């Protein structure tokens, strides 16, 4: 008796779903290739703000150096960063030598990552005020959207501002592309609000606020009650530990002046 053929069942469902979205990654732009000093600086950042930097994903950017380091020095730097408490995950796109270095290190290149927080015009001097540090995207995109543009952000008046009426809760991110962002209520701890223009928060700011995300140094941040984990304008940032106690819980404005981030109480 002939047996009945068994039907072949094909499973077309993928085992994993891949999506490309906005990811907050710190960008470390190396200006002096001193492995010990770079490791110590990162260790200090992690110690001062562990909730932001501990085990943070970091892209290493050698674009500020006159040449690409050799693989041995690059490996030593990656090891020093891991020892400091962060996780190097990629190199920033640069020259063909940099591309070859990424292959030797077994790391990817993020081709459009640097453009988002590249300074507009000339580079800031190495000795710029320590009160305002180059963003670690250094949380761009520490936190920031990965959709980058080499052009300056459009003026806020070019499009209506984005108005967020619901509270921004922990783990949520709101991004106002090429415009201002107004949050009618509050931004919770662990939440993130980002705008290419200015940010206005009419309640408490307990999470992160990043204005001028595409390099607009004229952007500002305003909030009614200041408890922010991190604030940044055009890539220059401060964490809560850097903020004077007398400003915490107050209505403040935050702006950039000659590469220094300023925070002052509103009258």
URFENHU-V15166 format. One record per backbone hydrogen bond with DSSP energy under -1.0 kcal/mol. CO is the residue of the C=O (numbers start at 0). NH is the residue of the N-H. E is the energy in kcal/mol with one decimal. If there is no record, write none. Layout:
co->CO nh->NH e->E
co->CO nh->NH e->E
This chain:
co->25 nh->58 e->-3.1
co->27 nh->60 e->-3.1
co->31 nh->33 e->-2.3
co->33 nh->37 e->-2.8
co->34 nh->38 e->-2.4
co->35 nh->39 e->-2.2
co->36 nh->40 e->-2.6
co->37 nh->41 e->-2.2
co->38 nh->42 e->-2.3
co->39 nh->43 e->-2.1
co->40 nh->44 e->-2.0
co->41 nh->45 e->-2.4
co->42 nh->46 e->-2.2
co->43 nh->47 e->-2.2
co->44 nh->48 e->-2.0
co->48 nh->51 e->-1.2
co->48 nh->52 e->-2.4
co->49 nh->53 e->-1.6
co->52 nh->55 e->-2.4
co->55 nh->86 e->-2.8
co->56 nh->25 e->-2.5
co->57 nh->88 e->-2.6
co->58 nh->27 e->-3.0
co->59 nh->91 e->-2.3
co->60 nh->29 e->-2.8
co->61 nh->64 e->-1.7
co->69 nh->73 e->-2.3
co->70 nh->74 e->-2.5
co->71 nh->75 e->-2.0
co->72 nh->76 e->-2.2
co->73 nh->77 e->-2.4
co->74 nh->78 e->-2.5
co->75 nh->79 e->-2.2
co->76 nh->80 e->-2.4
co->77 nh->81 e->-2.2
co->78 nh->82 e->-2.5
co->79 nh->83 e->-1.5
co->80 nh->85 e->-2.1
co->84 nh->54 e->-3.9
co->86 nh->57 e->-2.3
co->89 nh->59 e->-2.4
co->90 nh->109 e->-2.0
co->94 nh->98 e->-1.9
co->95 nh->99 e->-2.2
co->96 nh->100 e->-2.2
co->97 nh->101 e->-2.1
co->98 nh->102 e->-1.7
co->99 nh->103 e->-2.2
co->100 nh->104 e->-2.1
co->101 nh->106 e->-2.5
co->107 nh->90 e->-2.4
co->109 nh->92 e->-1.6
co->109 nh->112 e->-1.0
co->113 nh->116 e->-1.2
co->124 nh->127 e->-1.5
co->128 nh->131 e->-1.3
co->132 nh->236 e->-1.5
co->136 nh->140 e->-7.5
co->140 nh->139 e->-1.6
co->140 nh->143 e->-3.1
co->154 nh->157 e->-2.3
co->161 nh->181 e->-3.0
co->163 nh->183 e->-2.6
co->167 nh->187 e->-3.4
co->168 nh->171 e->-2.4
co->171 nh->191 e->-2.1
co->173 nh->193 e->-3.0
co->175 nh->195 e->-2.3
co->178 nh->196 e->-1.9
co->179 nh->161 e->-2.7
co->180 nh->199 e->-2.8
co->181 nh->163 e->-3.4
co->182 nh->201 e->-2.8
co->185 nh->167 e->-2.5
co->186 nh->205 e->-3.1
co->187 nh->190 e->-2.0
co->189 nh->170 e->-1.8
co->190 nh->207 e->-2.5
co->191 nh->173 e->-2.1
co->192 nh->209 e->-2.5
co->193 nh->175 e->-2.6
co->194 nh->212 e->-2.1
co->196 nh->211 e->-2.0
co->197 nh->180 e->-2.5
co->198 nh->221 e->-2.7
co->199 nh->182 e->-3.4
co->200 nh->223 e->-1.3
co->202 nh->224 e->-1.4
co->203 nh->186 e->-2.9
co->204 nh->226 e->-2.4
co->206 nh->228 e->-2.4
co->206 nh->229 e->-1.2
co->207 nh->192 e->-2.4
co->208 nh->231 e->-2.0
co->209 nh->194 e->-2.3
co->210 nh->233 e->-2.0
co->211 nh->214 e->-2.3
co->214 nh->216 e->-1.1
co->215 nh->218 e->-1.3
co->219 nh->198 e->-2.5
co->220 nh->253 e->-2.6
co->221 nh->200 e->-2.5
co->222 nh->251 e->-1.7
co->224 nh->204 e->-2.9
co->225 nh->248 e->-3.8
co->228 nh->239 e->-1.5
co->229 nh->208 e->-2.1
co->230 nh->237 e->-2.2
co->231 nh->210 e->-2.8
co->232 nh->235 e->-2.0
co->234 nh->134 e->-2.2
co->235 nh->232 e->-2.2
co->236 nh->132 e->-1.1
co->237 nh->230 e->-2.3
co->238 nh->241 e->-2.2
co->239 nh->242 e->-1.8
co->243 nh->246 e->-1.8
co->244 nh->247 e->-1.1
co->246 nh->249 e->-1.8
co->249 nh->225 e->-1.7
co->250 nh->265 e->-3.0
co->251 nh->222 e->-2.1
co->252 nh->263 e->-2.1
co->253 nh->220 e->-2.1
co->254 nh->261 e->-3.3
co->256 nh->259 e->-1.1
co->259 nh->256 e->-2.4
co->261 nh->254 e->-2.0
co->263 nh->252 e->-2.3
